[in-house]
Amino acid sequence: MVFGMSLATYTLLHVVISLLGIGSGLTVVFGLIGGKRLDGLTAFLLATTAFTSLTGYGFPFEHLLPSHIVGGISLAVLALAIFARYSQQMAGKWRATYVATAVMALFLNVFVLVVQSFLKVAALKAPAPRQKEPPFLIAQLAVMAFIVLGTLAVKKFREDPARALRAA
């Protein structure tokens, strides 16, 4: 039992939250590349990605695992994204900081999804049981596309000219 739920129910909740974060994150990233803020979806992305990391710590464990380290990094990155987005209102360099950290948090969520999928899904585990085989490496290489997406998002999501004029 985890927080009054069976482990299976807790796992399902964790996976659903994670997939919602990834789905909203992809939409937000492509919105940023298109110069759109998507405020409501951004809040949803940040919240679900934070809950994904936090619920990851609820699983029973005996020692520190790589997933705990990635979860901690994700929470630190999310804290910076939230600070840049809401406290600093994406002013000046905080805009690029927000975009880069939001994309990085999404990348970490997808990275863990791929690792966990190769660990837990039989059809993926069979061709890559040690996660050193070509199918796993190809999947992780595909995840690295987030570097390209993040770079595009930082370049394309510029200061709103109307807002810049109001601030001046």
C-alpha positions in Angstrom: 0.0 0.0 0.0 1.2 3.5 -0.9 -0.7 6.4 0.5 -3.7 4.2 1.0 -3.6 2.8 -2.6 -2.5 -0.5 -3.9 0.9 -0.4 -5.6 -0.8 -1.1 -8.9 -3.2 1.8 -8.5 -0.4 4.2 -7.3 1.7 3.1 -10.3 -1.2 3.8 -12.7 -1.7 7.2 -11.1 2.0 8.0 -11.4 2.1 6.9 -15.1 -1.1 8.9 -16.0 0.3 12.0 -14.4 3.5 11.5 -16.2 1.9 11.0 -19.6 -0.3 14.1 -19.0 2.8 16.1 -18.3 4.5 14.8 -21.4 1.5 15.5 -23.6 1.0 19.0 -22.3 4.8 19.6 -22.4 5.0 18.7 -26.1 2.1 21.0 -26.8 3.7 23.8 -24.8 7.1 23.4 -26.5 5.6 23.5 -30.0 3.6 26.6 -28.8 6.8 28.2 -27.6 8.4 27.5 -31.0 5.4 29.2 -32.6 5.7 32.2 -30.2 2.7 31.3 -28.1 2.6 31.4 -24.3 -0.2 28.9 -23.7 -0.5 30.1 -20.0 -3.0 27.5 -18.8 -1.3 24.6 -20.4 2.0 25.8 -19.1 0.7 25.8 -15.5 -0.6 22.2 -16.2 2.8 21.1 -17.6 4.7 22.5 -14.6 2.3 21.0 -12.1 2.0 17.5 -13.6 5.8 17.3 -14.2 6.4 18.3 -10.5 3.8 15.7 -9.4 5.4 13.1 -11.6 8.8 13.7 -9.8 7.2 13.9 -6.4 5.1 10.7 -6.8 8.2 8.9 -7.9 9.5 9.1 -4.4 6.4 7.4 -3.1 7.4 4.0 -4.5 9.0 1.6 -2.0 12.8 1.5 -2.2 15.7 0.3 -0.2 18.5 2.5 -1.5 18.9 5.6 -3.7 18.2 4.9 -7.3 19.1 6.8 -10.5 15.4 7.7 -10.8 15.5 9.5 -7.5 18.5 11.5 -8.7 16.8 12.4 -11.9 13.6 13.3 -10.0 15.6 15.6 -7.7 17.3 17.3 -10.7 13.8 17.6 -12.3 12.4 19.3 -9.2 15.3 21.8 -9.1 14.9 22.6 -12.8 11.1 23.0 -12.3 11.7 25.3 -9.4 13.8 27.5 -11.6 11.3 27.3 -14.4 8.5 28.4 -12.1 10.5 31.2 -10.6 11.5 32.5 -14.1 7.9 32.2 -15.4 5.9 33.5 -12.5 8.2 35.5 -10.1 10.3 37.1 -12.8 7.5 37.2 -15.4 9.9 36.0 -18.1 11.5 39.5 -18.2 14.8 39.8 -20.0 17.0 36.8 -19.7 14.4 35.1 -17.5 12.4 34.4 -20.6 15.2 32.1 -22.1 15.7 30.6 -18.6 12.1 29.7 -18.4 12.0 28.1 -21.8 15.2 26.2 -21.4 14.2 24.8 -17.9 10.7 23.9 -19.0 12.1 22.0 -22.0 14.7 20.4 -19.8 12.0 19.2 -17.3 10.1 17.7 -20.2 13.2 16.1 -21.5 13.9 14.5 -18.1 10.3 13.2 -17.9 10.6 11.6 -21.3 14.1 10.2 -20.5 12.7 8.4 -17.4 9.7 7.2 -19.4 12.0 5.6 -22.0 14.2 4.0 -19.3 11.2 2.7 -17.3 9.5 1.4 -20.5 12.6 -0.6 -21.4 12.7 -1.9 -17.8 9.0 -2.8 -17.4 7.5 -3.5 -20.9 8.3 -7.0 -22.0 8.3 -6.1 -25.7 11.0 -3.5 -25.1 12.9 -5.3 -22.5 13.4 -8.4 -24.6 15.6 -6.7 -27.3 17.5 -4.5 -24.8 17.6 -6.4 -21.4 20.7 -4.5 -20.2 19.8 -1.1 -21.7 23.0 -1.1 -23.6 21.7 -2.7 -26.8 21.0 -0.7 -30.0 17.1 -0.4 -29.5 17.6 1.3 -26.2 20.4 3.5 -27.5 18.4 4.5 -30.6 15.4 5.4 -28.3 17.6 7.6 -26.1 19.2 9.2 -29.1 15.7 10.1 -30.3 15.0 11.7 -26.9 18.0 13.9 -27.5 15.9 15.7 -30.1 14.7 17.8 -27.2 18.0 19.6 -27.4 17.0 20.8 -30.9 13.4 21.5 -29.7 14.7 23.5 -26.7 17.1 25.5 -28.9 14.3 26.3 -31.3 12.0 27.3 -28.5 14.5 29.7 -26.9 15.2 31.3 -30.3 11.6 31.6 -31.4 9.9 32.5 -28.1 10.8 36.2 -28.0 9.6 39.1 -25.9 6.1 40.2 -26.8 6.7 43.6 -28.5 3.5 45.0 -27.1 4.5 44.1 -23.6 8.0 45.5 -24.1 6.5 48.8 -25.1 4.2 48.9 -22.1 7.1 48.1 -19.8 9.2 50.9 -21.2 
